[in-house]
Amino acid sequence: MTSTPPATTPPTGVPAPADRIAIDTSRPHPARVYDWFLGGKDNYPVDEELGRQIVALEPQTKYCARHNRWLMQRATRHLARTGTRQFLDIGTGIPTAPNLHTVAQRVNPEARVVYVDNDPIVLAHAEALLTSTPEGATAYLQADAREPDRIAELARDVLDFTEPVAVSLIALLHFIPDADGAYEVVGKLMEALPSGSHLVLTQLAGDFDVERTAQAVEMYRAGGVTLVPRTKEETERFFTSTGLQLVEPGIVWLPDWQPHLGVDEERDGTPVPLYAGVGRKP
């Protein structure tokens, strides 16, 4: 591992108070809408308005958002238990306990985690992401997921790219259209990492209740947000196009990815139309 000392402040600087950060409240942001789905308070009326429209169309949306968090926890728990000590979480969102580093460091206190998001409000609350164990490290980068080269360059301040890294893209890729290079982003991120690294992702399904999904896409579009559902085959392409080997059980619905690793999950059998997958770089 790298000899870099434990990081408790982000490479881009100490998180600033919310009132010192320019936050666009005129249009919804996926991180803040997601915060509303999870019952958080760090969102604005424009985010809540879109959130309510989506919930009116898809009543299970809040339940699905919780499943995204549970999937992150299960995948992180699995990877930490099987030896991964470094994590790069892109599209972090507003801190919601337990955060990824908490899960990883409960298994291995030496785990190092770098969080990345492009929403200024996440930066305003990033101190909650920097509560590392003394043995490990956490850091926060203000960057856009569509800047994989910049992310990799900055993350090297904390992570050792000669050792395996797990890249986490939870509920992120369905906000990046193919035209913006969604597959290329994943490819560049994984290309920068050594063998033994992993990719964890969840993706809104484009082949489940197609009509209502199209309505949701239009609601997001009206709010100025691009939403890109993908089929199971299109989701699998994020792995196959980068030469990754899928970890069992492959591409499945969120609740079906290694459910035995769940802790304090409340399941009621409601359909969760998002795919989950974890792949390993050989």
N, C-alpha and C positions, 0 to 999 in steps of 0.2 A: 504494500500500500504506500501511497504518497506520504512524505514527511510533513506535508502542510499542516499547521496547527489547527485545532478545532475551530470552526467558524460559527460565530453566534450573531454576526451581522451580515447582511447581504453584500455581495461584491459591488453592487451599484450604490451602496450607502445605507445609512440608518433609516429605517422607515419613517416617513414624515407624518405628522398629524393630518387627519382627513381635511381639515380646513386649509391646509397649505397645498393641497393637490387639486389640480383642475380636473373635475369630474363632469362629464357630459351627461346631464340629466334630461336632455331633450329627446333622447331615443333609448330604447331598452338595450341592455348588454346581457349576453348569455350568462355570465357569471352571476349577475345580480338577479336575473330571472330564476336561475337555479337556486340561489340563496332563498328566494321567496318560496319555491317549491319545497325546500327543506324546512320551512318555518322560521327562517332567519329574519333579522331586522335590518340588515345592511343592504337595503334596496330602496328604490324610489317609486313614486306613483306610476311612472311610465313602465317600470319593470313589473309592478303588481298588475297593472292593467293587462299587459300581454299574458302574464301568468294566469290570470283569471279566465281570459279568453281560451287559452289552451286547456285548462282544467274543465271548462264548460264543454269543450269538444271531446276531451279525453280524461274522464274522471280519475283514471288510474295514474295520471302523470306524477303526482306527488309520491305515490308508492314506487313508481319507477325510479324517481330521483334517489330515493333511499336505497334502492337496489344497486344503483351505481356506486354509492358509498360503500355498501357491503361488499361488492365485487372488488373494489380497490383494497379493502381490508383483507379479504381472503387471498387475493393474488399476492399482496405484500407479505402476508404471513407465510404463504407457501414459499416464496422466493427467499425470504430471510432464513427460513428453516433449512433450505437446501443450499445455503452458502452465499447468497448475494448480499453484499455489504454496501452497495452504492445504488442510489435511486435518483432519477431525473424525472420529476413530475411536471409535465407541461400542460397548461390549462388548469392550474391549481384550483382556481376559484376562491371564494371567500372562506377563510378558515372555519371548519366545522369539526368538532372533536368526535372521535379521535382522528387527528391528522395522520398522514402517511408516515411521518417520521416517528410518531408515537408508537404505531403498530410495529414498524421495523425495529425500533430500538428496544422494545419489550422483548423481542427475540434475541437481538444482538445489539448491546449498548454501543458498539463501535460503528454502527451504521451511519453513513453520511448521505444527506439528502439535499438536493437543490430543487427548489420550487420555481416555476416560471409562469407568469401571467402577463397579459397586456392591459388589464383593467386597473386604472389608478386606485380604485377603492380597495383592491386586494393589497396593493402596496401600503395603503393607509392602515391596514390591519395585519401587516406581515409580522409584527412582533410575536403574534400567536404561533407563527410558523418557525420561530427561532429558539424554541425552548428545548434545545438539544441536551442529551446526556453529556457529562464531562468527557466521556470517552469518544463520543461521536461528533457530528457536525451537521448543522442545517444552515441554509442560505437561501436568499430570494433574489431572483432576477426579474427586472421589468423588461419584458421582451415579447414579441409576437411569435406565435408558433410557426408562422410562415418565414421565419428567419433561422433556419436550422444551423447554418454555419456560425452565425453570431451566438446562438445559444450554446453550441458546443465549445466555442472559444471562451466564453465567459464561465461556463460550468467547470472548465479545467482549473479554475482557481480553487475549487473545493474537491472535485472528483478526479481520481487518477484514471485516465483513459487507457492505461495499459492493463487495468483490471476490469472485470465484468461490471456492467452498469445495467440496471433495469429502467427502461424508459416507460413511463406511465402516461397514456393518452386516454383519460377517462372522460367520456361524453364530450369529446373535443372535435374529432374528425368530421362529424356531421355538421360542423360549422365552417368547414373548409371545402369549397367546391373543387372538382377536378381541374377546372380552369385556373385555379390558384395553386395548383401543384400539390394536391393532398398526398398522392402516392410518392411524389418526388421528395416531399418533406420527410416522410417516414424513411425513405431510402437513404437520404443524406444523413439522418440521425443515426441509423443503424450502421451505415458505412463507416462512421467515425469511431465506432465502438469495437472492442475486441471480441474474439470468440468467447462464448459463455454468457454474453449479454442477452437480455430479454426485452421483448416488447409486450406491453399489456395495453389492451384497448377495449373500449365499448363503442358501439355504433348503432344509431337508430336504424331499425329495419325498414327497408323499402318494399318488402314483399309480404307485409302483414297489414291487413285492412287498408289496402292501397288508397281507397277513396278518402277515408278520414285522414290518412297520412298526408295526402295532397292538400287537404284543407288546412292542416297544421302548417305545412310549408307556406301556404298563402298567408296565413296569419302572421307568421314570422316575417315574411317578405314585406307585408304592409307596415310592420314595425321597424323596417330597415335592417332586418337580420336575415342572413342567408342560412337556410336549413337544407341539408343534403342527405336524405335517407339513402341507404344502400342495401342491396340484396345480400344474401349470405355469400354468394360467389364473389361479389364486389368487396365484401368485408374480408374474405379470405385472401383476396389479392394483396392486401397490405402485407401479408406474411409471405406469400409465394413469390411476389415480385422482388422481395429482398432476400430470398433464399433462406428464410427462417423455418425452423421445424416446429410445428404446432405441439404444444404440451397438451396431454390428455385433459379433457375430452374433446379438444378441437374447438371449432366455432359453434357455440351453443347459445341458447337464451341465457340471459344473466343469471337467473336462479339456478341453472343447471351446471354452472362451472364450479366444480369441486365444493358442493354445498356442505360437506362434512367439516370444512374449515371455518364455517360460520360461527360467530359469537354474538349472542344477544340479537339475533335476527328474528323479525316477526313476519312470518309468511302466511298468506291466506289463500294462495292459489290463484290470485289475480294475474292475468297474462302480463308479461313484461316484454314488449316488442322491441327489445334491444339485443344485439349480439355481443358476445364477449369472447375474447380469445387471448391466449398467451403463447408467444413463440420464442424459441431460443436460437441464437445465432451459432451455427456449428463451427 
